[in-house]
């Protein structure tokens, strides 16, 4: 058999193909870190960036630290707790692109839910692939939530899908917006812990968490940051060179001669040499910033930075946001979380009883202090006693506890009922000598309700029967329902009504008031903040009862929700204050306008805040104690 003769040119061509294949496919990848790769190959898309084009780490210097930490073999976990619109999403994008190009690996990008995952895939990931030449053509399987490439894949999942979290082993886990994750993925537990279990087989596994913080004690990103080495971004002062983390306390917002704030003149001031920085100086300082760890390193690198280190937002712009947020709890919370990258201290958390005890006032128990303009009372019924608080209310919903009384014995006994009747029909002397009567008295019907209803019927117009509503978005005072029916099952006109109380709303408001601060050494003309609560020389037990509950996260049929929970056995003082707040709402305090406050001041013989104030029949009733100032 004759042998085939190979063409020398074909042999030479085949050798060239093999040589090129070796050069292109067998050579090791370039020895580049994430920063160098991004500066060389990454391009920003017009759809997601105000400055599209080639990525430059120097333009967002705060991102250098997390990117370098990610490529550090000693770092297993990276946590970035930072403000919005600075680096969080682009950090994730850079990491994904780096692995597709240089270090193929199975990856998961976890968003709060699948819908947000789809949005990231379409709006961020796909545009990055399109506009970064080195990534073009790398993706083979191109589904919206699952991308494959040579040597790896990117799965995009929602944190609320337990099946997706335990589906396959993965080396790189990138967790975005972690404070929006549910407390549990179905019934299987914390989503981050579940996904971390999928990394156990990889010696070089990496996990990244990014988010702005939310509520103190409940923020997932803040919890992760506390477990890290807690790095802060420090910049040098243009004047003295002192390096320090930029904090909001060093922002100066000038005022004009009339006390009006001037945000456009706001600036940052060095706490070391007190030099005021110009905006260009702040921008220059940011480019020279560096990260410093404040805790020992244990494999977890953490980064926290605010908008003060942002090259895209000026100090005057931030000052304008800060001024607009004053007086609005939700806006202020958003500013603290998203601009300053700090947790918000939930005002619903119980204040420390000792702080309230130490700031007691010197007015006499049983006496209505100056500023108190009308009285309410409330009773919490126990099996063997009734606990009652009398509260005086003034402008701005400021309040003074006037008296706290305990009547021993059960409500079913005539003697106890008589004592309670005498109490609510009594008077309390105002600091100016006027005798004041109650405008509304709220009584709890949670125990021995029928007996309470019978007693309430004896005091029409003054006493209101109340019942706490179940957890939910109820207002402090809800629409009443009729209790009394005739033999035909119809409501009895002017019969007993049962008022619902939104206890969650009332407690949240009260605890926000109890957190307020006021220095009594201020100028005598200054007023404490609206809602400020004052107390006479009560004993420690009262304040422990007043702060006996805190706001906790609970698992309900509707998912995780916040609810109030006792951590001390007794909470009667808290209940009485909540019921008093409902009584004040029934009087109309939430709808009071200037004319109503003037009438109350005139009825007590106090100077009016307006020279045009005139008396009214309602005010006359309050002055002579022949009636009650109630708008029905």
N, C-alpha and C positions, 0 to 999 in steps of 0.2 A: 504494500500500500504506500502510495506516495505521501510525503509529508507536506502540509501547507506551509507556504513560505510567507512569513510575516513581513509586512512593509516596514522598513526602518523608520519611515516618517510617522507611521501610526504608533510605533513603539515609543518614539521620542515624545509624541503628543500625549500619550498615556502617562508617561513619566512626569511631564509638566503638570498634568491635572492632579496627579497624586501629590506632587510637591506643593501645589497651591492649596490642596485640601489640608495638608499637614499644617501649613502656615496659618490658615484661617480657622481651623477647627481644633487643632491640637495644642496650640499655644495657650498658655495660661491667660486669664483675663488681666487687664491692666490693674496694677496695685493702686487703686483709688479709693479714698474715703467718700462718704456721702456728700460732704461739702464740695470736694473737688469735682465729683461726678455732676452734681447739680449745676455748678458754675460752668462746666464744660458742655453739657448736653441738654439741660432742662430748659424748656421754653414755656412761658406763661401765655395762656390763651386770652383772647379779647373778651370772651364771655364771662370770665371769672376774675379778671384783674384790671385795675385801673391803669396799670403800666405794662401792657402786653409786650412780649419780646423775651430776650434771653434772661434767665434767672441770674441774679447777682446776690450772693449771701450778704455782701457788704451793705446792700440797701436795706436789709432787715437783720441787723447784727444780732439781735436777740435769738435768732434761729440757729446761729452757729453752735451754741452750746449743746442743745438737744441733738443736733445732727452729728456732732462729734461724739457725743455720748453713745449714740446708737451704734456706732462702729467700734466702740471700745469693747474688746473681748470680755472685760471684767464686768460690764454692765449687762444685766439680764432684763431689767425693767426700766422703762423711761416714763415718767409722769410729767405732763405739762399742764399746769393750772395757770391759765393766762386769760387776758381780756379777749374780747371778740375782735375779729378782723385784724389779726396780727400775724399768726403763723400756724395755727393748729392744723387746718386742712392742708395747707401746702407742705407741712412736714410729712403728713401721711402720703401725699402725692409723691414727694421726692423719694420716700422709702420704697414705695411700690415700683416706681420707675427704675430705681437703682437695682432692685432684685431682678426685674425683668431683663435688664441689660447686662449686668455684671455678675450677679450672684443668685441664680435661679433657685426658687424655694416655693413650697406650698404656703400660701398666705391666706389669711382671713381678714377682711375689713368688716368690723361689726358696727352697725348703725343702730340707733334706738329701735327702729322698726324697718320692715322691708320696703315700705314706700320711700323712706329717706335713703335707704340703700340704693334704690333705683335712681333717685335723683342724683346721688353722688356718682354713680356709674355713668349716667348720661351727660351730666353737666360738667363734671370735673375730670373723671378718668378718661372718657372717650376723647375729650378735647385735648388732654395732655398727650395721648397717643397720636392724635392727628398733627399736633404742632411741634412735637419734639422729634426731629428726624431720626435719632438713634433708636426710637421705639417703633417707628413705622414698620408695619409688616411683621412684627414679632408675635402678635396675637393670632392663634390658630382657631381655637373654639371661641366664638365671640357671642355668647349669650349675655343678656343684660346683667345677670347676677352670678355668672361664672365664666371666667376668662382663662384659657389655657395658653401656655407658651412652652418653648423648649425647656424642659427641666423643672417646670413648676406650674402653678395655677393661682388665680385670685378668686376666692369665693366671697361674695358680698351677702351678708346675712343680717337679720334683725335680732336684737337682743331678746325679744319676746318669743322667739321660736325655739323651744328646747330641742326639737329634733335636729335642727341645723347646727346647734352648738356641740353636739356629740357625734356628728356624722363621720368625721375623718380626722386622721392625724394632721397636724399643721405645725410648721416651724415658726412662722411669724404671725403674730396677732396684733392688729391695729384697732384699738377701741376708740371710736369717735363719739363725742357728746355723752360721756358716761353718766352724767347726772340725770339724763333723761331715760336711763335704763330702768326697767321695773325692778323691784326688790327681789323678785323671783321669776325665772323663766318657767311659766306654768307652775307645776308643783315640784320642779327639780332643783330649785335653789338659785343662788346668785349667778347671773349669767357670766360674769368675768371669771369666777371660780370654775364654772363648768368648762369654759373654753380653755382655761389654763391647763386643765387636765389633758387636753388633746396635744399638748406640747411636750409631754413627759418623755417621749422617745427621742427627742432631739437634744443633743448636748449643747448645741449652739442656738437654742431657741431665744427669741426676743419677743417682748410684749410692750406695747406702747399705749398709754392712756392720755387722752387730751380732752379738755373741757374748761369752760368757765365755771367757777364754784356757785353753789346756791346757798341753802340754809345751813348754818353752823350746827354741827352734830348730825346732820343728815346728808351732807354732801359727799358723794362717792369720791370725787376727784380730790377734795380736801383730805379725806381719809387716806387716800393713796399717797398724797404729798407728804403727810405726816409720817408715813412709813419710810420715806426716802431720806436722802442726805440734805434735802431742803435748800437747794441752791437759790440765791438771789442775784439779780442783775445790778451791778454797781457801775456807776459812771463817774468820771473825774470832774471836779468843779473847774470851769474855765479860768477862774481867778486864783484859787489857792491850791488846786490839784488834789484836794481831799476826795477820796473815792467813797461813795456811799450809795445805797439803794435809794431810788427816788420814791418818796411817799407823799400822799396827799396833804399831810399836815404842813408841808413846806411850800404849798401853793398859796400865794398871796392874791386876794381879790380886793382891790382898793374900793373905797367908797367916796362919793362926792360930799359936799358940805351938808347936804340934806340926809345923808346916811344911805343913799341909793348905791347899790353895788354896781361896779363898772367891770363887767367880765372882759371887755375888749382890752383892758389894761392889766389883766392878770398875768402873772409870771411866776417862775420857780425861783426860790431863794435858797442858797446854800446854807445849811444849818451850822456849818463850821465857821465860815467867814462872813455870813449874812449878805453876800453879794447877790443882787438880783440878776438873773440870767435873761438875756434876750432870747428870742425864739431860735435864731440861727446858732447861738451858743448851745442851746439845749440839743439841737439837731447834731451838732458836732460832737457833743459829749456822748450821745447815744452811739455814734460810730466807734467810739473808743471804749465802749463798755465791755465788761467781762463778768463771768459767773463765778460766785464763791459759795462753796458748800458751808452750811451752818451746823451740820450734824455729821457724825461718822458715816463713812460709805460702807454699805453692806450689799452691794450689787444692784441697788435701786437708786437711780439718778432722778432727782425731782427738780422741777423748774417752776418758778412763780414770778410773773411779771405783769405790770399794769400798762394802761395806755399812756402813762407818763413817759414810757420808753418807745412809743410808737412814732415812726417818722411821718405818718400820714394824718395825724390829728394834733392840733396845736393846744397849748395851755388855755388860751382864751376860749376855744371851742369846748374844751372840757369844763371850764368854769361856767359857761353858759348852761350846759347840761346840769351841773351841780345846782345852780341857782333855781332852775326850773323844777328840780326834783324836791325842793324844800316844801314841807307841808303835805307831800303826797307820798304815803308809805310805799306804794308799789313802784313809783318812779325812783325813789331813793334806793330801794332794794335792787332795782335793775342797775342803777349806777354803781352801787357797791360791787355787785356781782360781775357785771359785764365790762365796766370801765376800769375799776380798781383791782379786779380779780381777787376779791376777798369775800369770805363768807358773810352772809347776812345773819345777824343774831336775831332769831325769831322772838319777837316781843311776847309771844304767847307762852314762852317758857316762864315758869314760876320764878319770881325774883327771890333772892335770899331773904328769909324772914328777919334776920339780924339787922340787915341794912334798914329795913322799914322800922324796926324797933328802935334803932339808934337815932332815927330822924323824927321821933315823935315831937309833937308841939306841946306848948305849955297851957293851952286853954283848958278850962275846967270841963270834966266829964258832965254831961247833962246841960251844958250851956252852948248856945248857937254862936259861933264866932262871927266877927265882921266878915262880910262877903257872902255869908249864907243868906239866901233869899227865899227859899221855901223848903219844906220838910217832907220827907217820905219815910215810911217804915216798912219793915218786912219781917216775917216770922218763918222759921224753919221748924217743922213739927217733928219731934222725936217721941218715942214710946213713953218716956217718963219725964219729959220736960219740953218747954218751948224756948227757943233761942231767938232773940229779937234784936235788930239793929235799927237805930234811928239815924238818918243821914240828912244833912243839909246840903243843898245844891246852889251853885252860883253861876255867874257868867262863865262861858267857855266850858260848861259841864265840870267845873272844878267842884270838889266835894269835900265835906268835913264829916267824919263820923262823930255824931253827937253823943250817943249812948249805946251801950250793949248790955242787954238785960236777959237774964235767964229766969223763967218761971218754972219752978219745980212742980211736977205732977203731969198727969195725962190730960189731953185736950177733952176727953170724954167727961171729965168731972166738972160740975157747975162752978166750983170754987175757982178752978183754973180759967174757965171761960170768963168769969166775972173779973178776975184780975186783968186778963187780956183786954176786956172791954174798957175797963177804967183807964188802962194805959193808953190805948189808941185815941181816947177822947180827952186826954190830958193836954197840957201845953208845956212848951219849953221856952225858957227866957232867952231872948236874943241879947247880944252884947250891948245893944243900945237900950235895953230895958223892956222892949216890946215882947209880949207873950205870943208865941207862935203855935199854931195847931198843925196837925198833919193834913196834907192835901190828898195823899193816897197811901193805903196800907196794903201790901201784897202778902198773901198767906199761902203756904205750900199745901197742896192736897194729896201729896204722895202717901200720907199715912192717915188712916181713919177718915177717908174722904167725906163720907156722909155726915159725920159729926161736924166737920169743918164747914160743909155747905150749910148746915143748919145755923151755925154761928154767923156765917157771912150774911145770911138773910136779915139778920138783926141790924146790919150796918150798911144799908144801901147807899151807894154813891161814894162811900169812903173806902170800903174794903173790896179788894178784888181777889178772887180765887185763881190760883195759877197752877200750872203743871208744866214741867220741863219737856221739851220736844226731843225726839230721838235725834242722834247725830245727823247733820245735814245742813244745807245752806238756808237755814231759817233766819228771819230777822229777829232782833231782840224781843219785840212784842208782836205776836201773831194774832190773827183774827180770832175772836172768842167764839166758843160754841155754847149753846144753851144747855143747861143742866135740868132746869125745872120744866116738867111737862104736866099737862092736865090729863084727865081720865080718857080723853080722846087722842092722846099722844101728840098734842100740839104744844108748841112752845108757849110758856107763860110770859106775857109781857112784863117787863121789869123784874123777871125772875133772875135767879143766880146764873151768871155766865162764867165759863171757865176759859181763862186766857192762856194761850200757849206761849211759852218762853223759849226763845232760841238760845239755849244755855251756851252752846259753842261760840256763837257770836259775842255774847255778853262776856264770857270769860276771856276770849281773845282781846277784846277791847279793854277790859279791866286790867289784865296783866301788862298790856302796852302802857296803860296809865301808871301802873305801879313801878314801871321801869324808868319813868321820867325823873330827871334830876332838877333840883332848884336850890341855889345857894341863898340861905336866908339872910346873909350879910350883904346882899345886893342893895342897891339904892332902894329906898323905901317906896318909891313910885313904881318900881318894877313889879310885874305880876308873874307868878309861876306859869308854866305852859298850860295850855288848855288840857283839861282832863286830869290835872294834878290832884292827887288824893292826900288828905291830911288826917292825922289821928291824934287823939289825946293820949294821956299816959296809961294806955292799956298794958296788961301784962304780956309776957312772952307767948302764952297759949293762944291769944287772939291772933297774933301775926303768924304763928305756925299753922293755924286753921285757915287763915286767909291765903296762904301760899301752899296749900296741901295737894295741889294737882299740877300736872305738867302735860304738855302736848306731846303725844307719841304717835308713831306710825303703826297702824294696825292692819292686819289682813282681814278684809271683809268680802262678802259675796261680790261686791263691785270692784274688787282689787284692793291695793294698798291705799289707805286713807288715813288722815290725821284725826285723832280723837283725844279727848281729855281723860286722864286716868289719875286716880288718887295714889299718892305714895306715902301719905300719912293717914292714920285711922280716922281722924276727925277733920271735917271740912265745913262745919256749920257756918263759920264766919264768912267763908267764900260764898256759900249758898245765899246767905242773907244779903250780901252785897250785890249779887246777881239779881235777886228779887227786887232790891231797892232800885236798881237800874231800870228794871221793867216798870216799876211804879213811876219813876221819873219820866219814862217814855209815855206812859198813860197820861200823865199831867200835860205832856206836850213839849218837853224840853228839846226834842230833836227838831221841832218846828218853830221854836221861839225866834222872834225877830226883835229888833231894838225896842219897839214899843212895849213888848211884853216884859222885857227886863226892866224898863223904866217904871212900869206899873208896879212891879214887885218892889223896887227900891222905894218908890213913893209910899207904898203901903206900910213899909217899915220905917218911914220917916228918914230915909237916907237921901243924901244929895243925889240928884239925877245927873246922868252923864250928858243930858241935853237940856238946854235952856228952854226949849219949847215943849217940855214934857207937860202933859195934862193928866189929871186924875180920871179914873174910870170907875163905874160901879163895881167891877171885879176887884179893883184895887181897894176900894172902900170896904168890901167884904173881908179882904185879908186883914185890913187895918183894925177893924172892929171885932174880928174873930166871930162874926155872926154867920159866916159862910166860908166856903173854900174856893180858892182860885183855881178852878178846873174848867177846861174847855171840853165839853162833852160833844 
